[in-house]
């Protein structure tokens, strides 16, 4: 391995090294700083005899004349082992829980191998999260990628750890694990995640990667790839069903923009690089199920929408790649409703393949459709009654109005440690539908109404 002392330029987290030969894209670099410190880096770009290197750990103290660079001839790899379960690592995969270093059974390229589309299996198995608005209205399916769209100050972290704690594959007795990646999170958030996982015992079946806000932003590019490499190992080598939670993808995209700006690339929408769609797809598309493998990787990325703007490039591009979204509402949060999931703009595109008689319950689809329509109608009437007054509404309209209020109070609202079985969620849904006249239940089968609608339910206006 040849050493170079030909650093020509330092720009933000990047080094430009001249007069190099035999260097490859994504190759790992060892940087010897004056004073003996060693840092790692990665080749971002190679043109003729010049290499652009992004430095993990920042470029402070690096000199253009005194620093030497050594290209290691391999891409970044993560040492993997089943001993990673129950451990907490930093954004570069080093232990941050004061435990011993992992003795790896194998070392794997963190960029992963693309899954042949032909060998993918269609996701069709229900994952119960214990959260009614997800399980009933926007069902999560094993192998799906279903992002949470949130905003600054909304309780997405609380909802994320609740899903991590409660998620399970029903009735199969198969091994389940959670891989959690925090990108650019504060020390307070990191201690909240670690404390919650430890207190509830969920850490035993979890692996945490935490990149903090004061860590170099360039590390944020690596953290989600470490988490997904770990998830793929647990899924495809150890036959586990792995739920991967990544928060916050907005910080990841900001790091992409920062590196793109340092490379003086032509910016795309709002200054983000034009290849951001492709880059995000290399993360999101690592979810799925593979033929012949018992394990699966399910992904819930979390992103905070800048200015609560759904059309911002980050949520916009994420929506194109993923299979739906769960949207948190600031209006519901102001009403002190937790979790503030707004079911109307939320969507799970794979929901229909993961519900039904043998997976959840026979009435699930009809109840979900009926509840969605009734709540949408009630919300419209809420706006109308604010103008004309509730007295001007018909008796039936007032029942829809009441259902909308009760839906938010009893169905959407639940405790941060309240774990509802799908049967309990559907029971609450039928209680709500009993508010309406039976002739208004047009999306539910008659036999399901006879079987599940509570009888003698007092229907007051």
C-alpha positions in Angstrom: 0.0 0.0 0.0 1.6 3.2 -1.2 1.6 6.4 1.0 0.9 9.8 -0.6 1.9 13.2 0.8 0.3 15.0 -2.1 -2.7 16.6 -0.5 -3.5 19.6 -2.7 -6.6 21.0 -1.1 -8.8 20.7 2.1 -12.4 21.8 1.6 -14.8 21.1 4.5 -14.8 17.3 5.1 -12.9 16.7 1.9 -9.3 16.2 0.9 -8.1 16.4 -2.7 -5.0 14.1 -3.2 -3.0 14.5 -6.4 -0.7 12.1 -8.3 -2.4 8.9 -7.3 -2.7 5.7 -9.3 -4.8 2.5 -9.0 -7.4 4.1 -6.7 -11.1 3.0 -6.8 -14.4 4.7 -6.0 -15.6 4.0 -2.4 -12.1 2.7 -1.4 -11.2 3.2 2.2 -8.4 5.5 3.1 -6.2 5.8 6.2 -5.0 9.3 7.0 -2.0 9.8 9.3 -2.3 13.2 11.0 0.8 15.0 12.4 1.1 13.8 16.0 0.4 10.2 15.2 -3.5 10.2 15.1 -5.1 7.9 12.4 -8.4 8.7 10.8 -10.4 6.9 8.2 -11.9 8.2 5.0 -13.5 7.1 1.8 -12.9 7.9 -1.8 -15.8 10.0 -3.2 -14.5 10.7 -6.7 -11.5 9.7 -8.9 -10.5 11.6 -12.1 -7.3 10.6 -13.9 -4.6 11.0 -11.2 -6.7 12.9 -8.6 -8.8 11.5 -5.8 -11.4 13.3 -3.6 -11.5 11.8 -0.1 -14.2 12.4 2.5 -12.8 12.2 6.0 -14.7 10.6 8.9 -14.0 12.5 12.1 -13.4 15.9 10.5 -10.4 17.6 8.9 -9.2 19.6 11.9 -5.4 19.3 12.4 -4.8 17.9 8.9 -1.9 19.6 7.1 -1.4 19.6 3.3 2.3 19.1 3.8 2.7 17.0 6.9 -0.3 14.5 6.5 0.1 11.3 4.6 -2.7 9.3 3.0 -2.8 5.5 2.4 -5.3 3.8 0.1 -6.3 0.4 1.6 -7.6 -1.2 -1.6 -11.0 -2.2 -0.1 -14.4 -0.7 0.4 -15.7 0.0 3.9 -16.7 -3.2 5.7 -18.5 -3.9 8.9 -17.5 -6.9 11.2 -20.7 -8.8 11.9 -21.7 -11.3 14.6 -24.8 -12.4 16.5 -23.1 -10.8 19.6 -24.2 -7.4 18.2 -27.7 -8.0 19.6 -28.1 -6.0 22.8 -25.3 -3.6 21.9 -25.0 0.1 21.2 -22.6 1.5 18.6 -21.6 4.9 17.4 -22.2 6.2 13.8 -19.0 4.4 12.6 -19.8 1.0 14.1 -17.6 1.3 17.2 -19.0 0.3 20.7 -20.4 3.3 22.6 -21.9 1.2 25.5 -18.4 0.6 27.1 -18.7 -3.1 26.1 -16.0 -5.1 24.4 -15.3 -4.9 20.6 -17.2 -7.4 18.5 -15.2 -10.4 17.3 -16.6 -10.7 13.7 -17.7 -13.9 12.1 -17.5 -12.1 8.8 -16.8 -8.7 7.3 -19.3 -7.3 4.8 -19.3 -4.3 2.4 -21.6 -1.8 4.0 -23.0 -0.8 0.6 -24.7 -4.2 0.4 -25.4 -6.3 -2.7 -28.4 -5.4 -4.9 -31.3 -7.9 -4.6 -32.2 -9.4 -8.0 -35.8 -8.3 -8.6 -36.7 -11.8 -9.7 -35.7 -13.2 -6.4 -37.8 -10.8 -4.4 -40.9 -12.1 -2.7 -44.0 -9.9 -2.5 -44.5 -8.7 1.2 -47.8 -10.2 2.5 -47.4 -10.9 6.2 -48.9 -8.6 8.9 -46.7 -7.0 11.5 -48.6 -5.9 14.6 -47.2 -2.6 16.0 -49.8 -2.3 18.8 -50.7 1.2 17.4 -54.3 1.3 16.2 -53.8 4.0 13.5 -51.1 1.9 11.9 -52.5 -1.7 12.4 -56.0 -0.9 11.3 -55.7 2.0 8.9 -52.2 1.8 7.5 -51.1 -1.8 8.1 -47.3 -2.6 8.1 -46.4 -5.7 6.2 -43.2 -7.8 6.6 -40.6 -6.6 4.0 -42.3 -3.2 3.5 -40.7 0.2 3.6 -43.2 2.6 5.3 -41.8 6.0 6.3 -43.1 8.3 9.1 -43.4 11.9 7.9 -43.2 14.2 10.9 -42.3 17.8 11.8 -40.0 19.6 14.3 -41.4 19.2 17.8 -43.8 16.3 17.1 -43.4 13.1 19.1 -42.0 10.9 16.3 -39.2 9.7 18.6 -41.7 8.4 21.2 -43.7 6.7 18.5 -40.6 5.2 16.9 -39.5 3.5 20.2 -43.1 2.4 20.9 -43.2 0.6 17.5 -39.7 -0.8 18.1 -40.8 -2.1 21.5 -44.2 -3.5 20.5 -43.7 -4.8 16.9 -44.1 -8.5 16.4 -45.1 -11.1 13.8 -48.3 -12.7 15.1 -48.5 -16.4 15.9 -45.4 -17.6 14.1 -43.0 -17.9 17.0 -40.2 -16.8 14.6 -37.2 -14.8 15.7 -37.7 -11.0 15.6 -35.1 -8.3 16.0 -34.9 -4.5 15.8 -32.0 -2.5 14.3 -32.2 1.2 15.2 -30.2 4.0 13.5 -30.1 7.5 14.9 -28.7 10.0 12.5 -27.6 13.5 13.7 -29.6 13.1 17.0 -29.0 15.2 20.1 -27.5 13.8 23.3 -30.9 14.1 25.0 -32.5 12.0 22.2 -29.7 9.4 22.3 -30.1 8.9 26.1 -33.9 8.7 25.7 -33.5 5.9 23.1 -30.9 4.0 25.2 -32.9 4.4 28.4 -36.2 3.3 26.9 -34.6 0.2 25.2 -32.8 -0.8 28.4 -35.8 -0.1 30.7 -38.3 -2.1 28.7 -35.9 -5.0 28.0 -36.2 -4.4 24.2 -32.5 -3.9 24.0 -31.9 -7.7 24.3 -33.2 -8.1 20.7 -32.0 -4.8 19.3 -28.9 -3.3 17.8 -28.5 0.5 18.1 -26.3 2.8 16.0 -26.2 6.4 17.2 -24.7 9.2 15.3 -24.9 12.4 17.4 -25.5 15.9 16.3 -21.9 17.0 17.3 -20.3 14.1 15.4 -18.9 15.0 12.0 -21.8 15.3 9.5 -20.0 13.1 7.0 -20.5 10.1 9.4 -24.3 10.4 8.7 -23.7 9.0 5.2 -22.3 5.8 6.8 -24.7 5.2 9.8 -27.8 4.0 7.9 -25.7 1.7 5.8 -24.1 0.1 8.9 -27.6 -0.5 10.3 -28.9 -2.0 7.1 -25.8 -4.2 6.7 -26.5 -5.5 10.2 -30.2 -6.0 9.5 -29.4 -8.0 6.3 -26.9 -10.2 8.2 -29.5 -11.0 11.0 -32.2 -11.6 8.3 -30.4 -13.6 5.7 -27.7 -15.4 7.8 -29.6 -15.9 11.1 -33.2 -16.2 9.7 -34.6 -13.4 11.8 -37.4 -11.0 10.9 -35.8 -7.5 11.3 -37.5 -4.2 11.7 -35.1 -1.4 10.8 -35.9 2.1 12.2 -33.9 5.0 10.9 -34.3 8.6 12.3 -33.9 11.2 11.0 -33.5 11.0 7.2 -33.6 14.8 7.0 -30.2 14.9 8.7 -28.9 12.4 6.3 -30.0 14.5 3.3 -28.5 17.6 4.9 -25.2 15.8 5.1 -25.5 14.8 1.4 -26.1 18.5 0.5 -23.1 19.6 2.6 -20.7 17.2 0.9 -22.2 18.1 -2.5 -21.6 21.7 -1.8 -18.0 21.0 -0.7 -17.4 19.2 -4.0 -18.8 22.3 -5.8 -21.4 20.2 -7.7 -24.2 21.9 -9.6 -27.1 21.9 -7.1 -30.6 20.6 -7.8 -33.9 21.5 -6.1 -33.3 23.7 -3.0 -29.6 23.0 -3.1 -29.8 19.3 -2.7 -27.7 17.2 -5.2 -29.4 16.0 -8.3 -28.5 12.4 -7.4 -30.3 12.5 -4.1 -33.2 10.3 -5.4 -30.7 7.6 -6.5 -28.8 7.8 -3.2 -32.0 7.5 -1.1 -33.0 4.5 -3.2 -29.8 2.7 -2.2 -31.0 2.9 1.4 -34.8 2.3 1.0 -34.5 -0.5 -1.5 -32.5 -2.7 0.9 -35.9 -3.6 2.6 -37.7 -6.7 1.4 -38.0 -10.5 1.4 -35.9 -12.9 -0.7 -37.0 -16.2 -2.1 -35.5 -19.1 -0.2 -34.7 -17.0 2.9 -36.7 -17.3 6.1 -35.7 -13.8 7.2 -36.9 -10.4 6.1 -36.0 -6.7 6.4 -38.8 -4.2 7.1 -38.0 -0.5 7.2 -39.5 2.5 8.9 -37.5 5.6 8.1 -38.5 8.7 10.0 -38.0 12.2 8.5 -39.0 15.7 9.7 -40.4 17.8 6.9 -38.7 21.2 6.8 -41.5 23.7 7.5 -44.1 20.9 7.6 -43.9 20.9 3.8 -44.9 17.6 2.1 -43.6 18.9 -1.3 -40.1 19.5 0.1 -37.6 17.4 -1.9 -36.8 15.0 1.0 -40.4 13.8 1.7 -41.3 14.1 -2.0 -38.5 11.8 -3.2 -39.1 9.4 -0.2 -42.7 9.1 -1.2 -41.8 8.0 -4.7 -39.4 5.2 -3.5 -41.3 3.9 -0.5 -44.7 2.1 -0.2 -46.8 4.8 1.5 -46.3 7.1 4.5 -47.6 7.7 8.0 -48.2 11.4 8.5 -48.1 13.1 11.9 -50.4 16.0 12.3 -49.5 19.2 14.2 -53.2 20.0 14.7 -53.8 16.7 16.5 -50.7 17.3 18.5 -52.1 20.7 19.6 -55.2 18.8 20.8 -52.9 16.8 23.1 -53.6 13.6 21.1 -50.9 10.9 21.1 -49.8 9.5 18.7 -50.9 12.4 16.4 -51.3 10.2 13.3 -53.5 11.8 10.6 -55.0 8.8 8.9 -56.5 10.7 6.0 -53.3 11.6 4.1 -51.5 8.5 5.5 -51.3 5.4 3.3 -49.9 1.9 3.2 -49.8 0.6 -0.4 -49.2 -3.0 0.7 -52.0 -3.0 3.3 -54.4 -5.2 1.3 -51.9 -8.0 0.9 -51.3 -8.2 4.6 -54.8 -8.3 6.1 -57.8 -10.6 5.9 -59.2 -13.7 7.6 -56.0 -15.7 8.0 -53.7 -12.8 8.8 -55.7 -10.3 10.9 -59.5 -10.7 10.7 -62.1 -11.1 8.0 -63.8 -7.8 8.7 -60.5 -5.7 8.7 -60.7 -4.3 5.2 -64.4 -3.3 5.4 -64.0 -1.7 8.9 -60.9 0.3 7.8 -62.7 1.6 4.6 -65.8 2.5 6.5 -64.0 4.2 9.3 -61.9 6.2 6.9 -64.9 7.4 4.9 -66.9 8.2 8.1 -64.0 10.2 9.6 -63.4 12.1 6.4 -67.1 13.0 6.3 -67.0 14.0 9.9 -64.0 16.3 9.3 -65.8 18.0 6.4 -68.9 18.5 8.5 -66.7 19.9 11.3 -65.6 22.7 8.9 -69.2 23.2 7.8 -70.7 23.4 11.3 -68.1 26.1 12.2 -69.8 28.2 9.5 -73.5 27.4 9.7 -73.7 26.0 13.3 -74.3 22.5 14.4 -78.1 23.1 14.7 -78.3 23.5 11.0 -77.0 19.9 10.4 -79.3 16.9 10.0 -79.5 14.2 12.7 -77.3 11.9 10.6 -74.7 14.6 10.0 -74.5 15.2 13.8 -73.7 11.5 14.2 -70.9 11.7 11.7 -69.6 14.8 13.6 -69.7 12.9 16.9 -67.9 9.9 15.3 -65.1 12.2 14.1 -64.6 13.5 17.7 -64.8 10.0 19.3 -62.5 8.6 16.6 -59.7 11.0 17.7 -60.5 10.5 21.5 -60.7 6.7 21.6 -59.2 5.3 18.4 -56.2 7.6 17.6 -55.4 8.4 21.2 -53.5 5.7 23.2 -50.8 5.6 25.7 -47.1 5.5 24.9 -46.9 2.1 26.6 -50.4 0.9 25.5 -50.0 -2.2 23.2 -53.3 -3.0 21.5 -53.9 -6.4 19.9 -55.5 -6.1 16.4 -58.7 -7.6 17.9 -58.8 -4.8 20.5 -58.3 -2.2 17.7 -61.1 -3.6 15.6 -63.4 -3.8 18.6 -62.8 -0.1 19.3 -63.5 0.6 15.6 -66.9 -1.3 15.7 -67.9 0.7 18.8 -67.3 3.9 16.8 -69.3 2.6 13.8 -72.2 1.8 16.1 -72.7 5.6 16.5 -73.9 5.7 12.9 -77.3 4.4 11.6 -76.9 0.9 10.2 -77.9 2.0 6.7 -74.8 4.3 6.6 -72.5 1.3 6.9 -72.2 0.7 3.2 -68.6 -0.5 3.1 -69.0 -3.3 5.5 -70.5 -6.7 4.6 -73.9 -7.4 6.1 -72.7 -10.7 7.7 -69.9 -8.8 9.5 -72.3 -6.2 10.8 -74.5 -9.0 12.3 -71.4 -10.7 13.8 -69.4 -7.7 15.1 -71.6 -4.6 15.5 -72.3 -4.2 19.3 -76.0 -4.8 19.9 -78.2 -2.6 22.1 -75.6 0.1 21.7 -77.0 3.4 23.0 -77.1 5.7 20.0 -77.5 9.3 21.3 -77.3 12.3 19.1 
